[in-house]
Amino acid sequence: MCMDTPNVARMYDYYLGGTEATPVDQAAAEQVLAAVPQVRIAVQENRGFLERVVTRLAAAGIRQFLDIGSGLPTQRNVHEIAPPGARVVYVDYDPYVVDRSQALLADVDGATCLLGDVREMADILDRCGLDFSRPVAVLMLAVLNFVGDEDHPAGLLTLLRKRLAEGSHLAVSHGAREDANPVEEIETGYRRTSGQAVLRTREEVLDLLAGWQVQEPGVVYGAQWPHADAEPGTRLTFAVLCRV
Ligand SMILES: C[S@@+](CC[C@H](N)C(=O)[O-])C[C@H]1O[C@@H](n2cnc3c(N)ncnc32)[C@H](O)[C@@H]1O
């Protein structure tokens, strides 16, 4: 584990008020926060989306959750929202995150964490142990904004969609590239960290989801999902739910 490079998972935990960040992570996170103080609120909006969308999917009867780019499960997380008996598989490409997650989940029935890279989607699906003949809810929150176009994120999502049974869902949140947003400040703030941020426009996020059935209200700001007429909040993230 490299402790000299600011780590995006621990920076994220720091924004959320967690205690995992090293001084190096804290300094990088503070640099982002100095340039874009609303990030602290945006991460809470993203947590709110996670809570609402998992609650919705659980109410729809889904009992299998695959959270890719899951981060540190120190705050209220999928296995704490999903109903008893649900299977929750967290996946992250950061060995530090996976080790910490496995320790934190050691006594939790039905929840595990695997090392896996979203850019190796087939490998994740082969190893996650979920039953793909039944509906699965896949969560990719604030992770595709670390996957550049050169890694063909739309193709990864198509591969995923083709493996999923009817009734499966995909929830995505993504850093928003908009004229009014401090895009340059955010992308610069992440340049020396373990993950390069790539913000995308609403149209670019929709393009990633070609072939998916985008559910109402479509791609909205994280604070607005699922009520498009709610207050838009920071406007720093987009959120969307799709179905197979
Ligand atoms: C900003 S955090 C988001 C955590 C969580 N999904 C949430 O929204 O609260 C991004 C996470 O994605 C992970 N990540 C980044 N690139 C990844 C990749 N290619 N494959 C898997 N995980 C990745 C990072 O290690 C980090 O834990």
The ligand as an SDF file (V2000), in Angstrom:
LIG
                    3D

 27 29  0  0  0  0  0  0  0  0999 V2000
  -15.2470    8.4830   -4.5270 C   0  0  0  0  0  0  0  0  0  0  0  0
  -15.1320    6.8480   -3.8810 S   0  0  0  0  0  0  0  0  0  0  0  0
  -16.8520    6.3960   -3.8930 C   0  0  0  0  0  0  0  0  0  0  0  0
  -17.2070    5.3650   -2.8450 C   0  0  0  0  0  0  0  0  0  0  0  0
  -18.6780    4.9100   -2.8440 C   0  0  0  0  0  0  0  0  0  0  0  0
  -19.0380    4.2820   -4.1080 N   0  0  0  0  0  0  0  0  0  0  0  0
  -19.6040    6.0540   -2.5730 C   0  0  0  0  0  0  0  0  0  0  0  0
  -20.1750    6.5960   -3.5370 O   0  0  0  0  0  0  0  0  0  0  0  0
  -19.7600    6.4440   -1.4210 O   0  0  0  0  0  0  0  0  0  0  0  0
  -14.5300    5.9820   -5.3190 C   0  0  0  0  0  0  0  0  0  0  0  0
  -14.0860    4.5630   -5.0450 C   0  0  0  0  0  0  0  0  0  0  0  0
  -13.9110    3.9120   -6.3060 O   0  0  0  0  0  0  0  0  0  0  0  0
  -12.7380    3.1300   -6.2450 C   0  0  0  0  0  0  0  0  0  0  0  0
  -12.2580    2.9810   -7.6290 N   0  0  0  0  0  0  0  0  0  0  0  0
  -11.7060    3.9120   -8.4300 C   0  0  0  0  0  0  0  0  0  0  0  0
  -11.3840    3.3850   -9.6280 N   0  0  0  0  0  0  0  0  0  0  0  0
  -11.7640    2.0710   -9.5780 C   0  0  0  0  0  0  0  0  0  0  0  0
  -11.6880    0.9890  -10.5040 C   0  0  0  0  0  0  0  0  0  0  0  0
  -11.1320    1.1380  -11.7070 N   0  0  0  0  0  0  0  0  0  0  0  0
  -12.1870   -0.2080  -10.1240 N   0  0  0  0  0  0  0  0  0  0  0  0
  -12.7320   -0.3840   -8.8860 C   0  0  0  0  0  0  0  0  0  0  0  0
  -12.8000    0.5980   -7.9590 N   0  0  0  0  0  0  0  0  0  0  0  0
  -12.3210    1.8200   -8.3020 C   0  0  0  0  0  0  0  0  0  0  0  0
  -11.8000    3.8990   -5.3430 C   0  0  0  0  0  0  0  0  0  0  0  0
  -10.7940    3.0590   -4.7920 O   0  0  0  0  0  0  0  0  0  0  0  0
  -12.7600    4.4320   -4.3050 C   0  0  0  0  0  0  0  0  0  0  0  0
  -12.9050    3.5570   -3.2350 O   0  0  0  0  0  0  0  0  0  0  0  0
  1  2  1  0
  2  3  1  0
  2 10  1  0
  3  4  1  0
  4  5  1  0
  5  6  1  0
  5  7  1  0
  7  8  2  0
  7  9  1  0
 10 11  1  0
 11 12  1  0
 11 26  1  0
 12 13  1  0
 13 14  1  0
 13 24  1  0
 14 15  1  0
 14 23  1  0
 15 16  2  0
 16 17  1  0
 17 18  1  0
 17 23  2  0
 18 19  1  0
 18 20  2  0
 20 21  1  0
 21 22  2  0
 22 23  1  0
 24 25  1  0
 24 26  1  0
 26 27  1  0
M  CHG  2   2   1   9  -1
M  END
$$$$
